Amino acid sequence: MAGEVAKVMRRIEESLALLEAGGPDAPVHKRYHLHNALTALKDDHAAAELHLDDFDRAELAKEFPELEADRVPTVDELRARYDSFTGGLL
């Protein structure tokens, strides 16, 4: 387990370096995910790694187009999905 924690800590260090290189204009969502990773690291390194995956998602999507399934849906898509789910129950 120590090796897994060390791996997550290296990822956090790399992510932090990327944010620092961007200066004060670093993207808010990236700062948010890194903050969550640091918060989770104390109790659950696997959860911290998931937050780091979210931190890297945009860059990964460029390399792996199959991540399209992870894209955020539009409001219209959400409405259609909700309507389909409720099936007129409401």
C-alpha positions as CSV (number, residue, x, y, z in Angstrom):
1,M,0.0,0.0,0.0
2,A,2.9,2.4,0.7
3,G,3.8,2.1,-3.0
4,E,0.3,3.1,-4.1
5,V,0.2,6.1,-1.8
6,A,3.6,7.2,-3.1
7,K,2.3,6.9,-6.7
8,V,-0.7,9.1,-5.8
9,M,1.6,11.6,-4.0
10,R,3.8,11.8,-7.2
11,R,0.7,12.5,-9.3
12,I,-0.4,15.2,-6.8
13,E,3.1,16.8,-7.0
14,E,3.0,16.7,-10.8
15,S,-0.5,18.2,-10.9
16,L,0.5,20.9,-8.4
17,A,3.5,21.8,-10.6
18,L,1.2,22.2,-13.6
19,L,-1.0,24.5,-11.7
20,E,1.9,26.5,-10.4
21,A,3.2,26.9,-13.9
22,G,-0.1,28.4,-14.9
23,G,0.1,31.0,-12.2
24,P,-2.9,32.6,-10.6
25,D,-5.0,31.9,-13.7
26,A,-4.9,28.1,-13.3
27,P,-8.3,26.7,-14.2
28,V,-10.7,26.6,-11.2
29,H,-11.9,23.1,-11.9
30,K,-8.4,21.8,-11.8
31,R,-7.7,23.5,-8.5
32,Y,-11.0,22.0,-7.2
33,H,-10.0,18.5,-8.2
34,L,-6.5,18.8,-6.7
35,H,-8.0,20.2,-3.5
36,N,-10.3,17.2,-3.3
37,A,-7.4,14.8,-4.0
38,L,-5.4,16.3,-1.2
39,T,-8.4,16.1,1.2
40,A,-9.1,12.5,0.3
41,L,-5.4,11.4,0.5
42,K,-5.4,11.3,4.3
43,D,-8.0,8.6,4.5
44,D,-8.3,7.0,1.1
45,H,-5.6,7.1,-1.5
46,A,-7.9,5.4,-4.1
47,A,-10.4,8.3,-3.8
48,A,-7.6,10.7,-4.1
49,E,-6.6,9.0,-7.3
50,L,-10.1,9.3,-8.7
51,H,-10.0,13.1,-8.1
52,L,-6.6,13.2,-9.9
53,D,-8.3,11.3,-12.8
54,D,-10.8,14.1,-13.0
55,F,-8.0,16.6,-12.9
56,D,-6.5,14.9,-16.0
57,R,-9.7,14.2,-17.8
58,A,-9.5,17.0,-20.4
59,E,-6.0,16.0,-21.5
60,L,-6.9,12.3,-21.5
61,A,-9.9,13.0,-23.7
62,K,-7.6,14.4,-26.4
63,E,-5.5,11.3,-26.3
64,F,-8.4,8.8,-25.9
65,P,-11.5,9.9,-27.8
66,E,-13.5,7.0,-26.4
67,L,-13.8,9.1,-23.2
68,E,-16.6,10.9,-25.0
69,A,-18.9,8.9,-22.8
70,D,-17.5,11.0,-19.9
71,R,-18.5,14.3,-21.4
72,V,-20.9,16.5,-19.6
73,P,-24.4,16.3,-21.3
74,T,-26.3,19.3,-22.4
75,V,-29.4,20.5,-20.6
76,D,-31.6,19.2,-23.4
77,E,-30.0,15.8,-23.1
78,L,-30.5,15.8,-19.4
79,R,-34.2,16.8,-19.9
80,A,-34.7,14.0,-22.5
81,R,-33.1,11.5,-20.2
82,Y,-35.2,12.6,-17.2
83,D,-38.4,12.5,-19.2
84,S,-37.5,9.1,-20.5
85,F,-36.9,7.9,-17.0
86,T,-40.0,9.3,-15.4
87,G,-42.2,8.0,-18.3
88,G,-44.9,10.5,-17.5
89,L,-45.1,9.5,-13.9
90,L,-45.1,13.1,-12.7
